[in-house]
Amino acid sequence: MAFDIRFWGVRGTIACPSTSHAKYGGNTSCIQVIVGDRTIIFDAGTGIRDLGNELQKHDAREAHLLMSHTHWDHINGFPFFVPAYDPSWSFKIMAGHLVDGNSGIQDVLNAQMLGPMFPVPLETMQAKLHFADFKAGEQFKIHSDVNVRTAPLRHPNGATGYRIEYDGKSVCYITDTEHVPGEPDQNILELIEGSDLVIYDSTYTEEEFKTKGGWGHSTWNEGLALCQAANVKKFAIFHHEPDHDDHFMDAIEAEAQAIWEHSFVTREGMVISLD
């Protein structure tokens, strides 16, 4: 059975389309996980627009959207997600960082589409939208054969890390998170242990990280160390800083692979198959 991961947006903070970002891409966070004939989506950054156009070409009309958190770069593609306006579609939209606040995931997505910020309100979407909030750290199933484990991440306003398990394989999505130097995050280590693929927030270099305390992001160096400690098979460098152009990302990939050959930098359009 298929277990594929396709990257539609790999950038963090803000979309940055330009010729200097052509190789790795400028769209913000959105990943499609294909399990069998079903789709699970991580985040709704600007990359979800192209994903939506692709989904419209296929017969399946149901998907899950799992949100890491709701900062702009992870939600501002949602109003441009064409399947959400199609009454033949059904989506379950879930988030794990909002249960202790006053707003749930439906409220947050609705708020960004209210005037004067946006001309078309959420209720214009004709798809069947089912919203569910849970507490990061909980575990649940998608259908009967896909297990989802979660963990809280260190990020302003909260964030959730995910592990999808299907047909004996697993992929982990760990963004946005800030590490404490010299103190490996035990929540993350437990979540990613033995995973086939870990996608990790690698926004900053080690030098940049020194001046970015409290911004809620990590480095590829920390991600690589966590993956090696947890016996992960492949490490995907993700959530690229907008100022890191193609030449910069080439250098990061070369440096990471020199340390561990199972590392790589994610690119828009890249597909990783776990089956």
Secondary structure, DSSP 8 states (H G I E B T S, - for coil): --EEEEEEE-B-SS---SGGGTTT---BSEEEEEETTEEEEE--STTHHHHHHHHTTSS--EEEEEES--SHHHHTTGGG-GGGG-TT-EEEEEESS-TTSS--HHHHHHHTTSTTT-SS-GGG--SEEEEEE--TT-EEEETTTEEEEEEEE--TT-EEEEEEEETTEEEEEE-S---BTTB--HHHHHHHTT-SEEEEE--B-HHHHTT-TTS---BHHHHHHHHHHTT-SEEEEESB-TT--HHHHHHHHHHHHHH-TTEEE--TT-EEE--
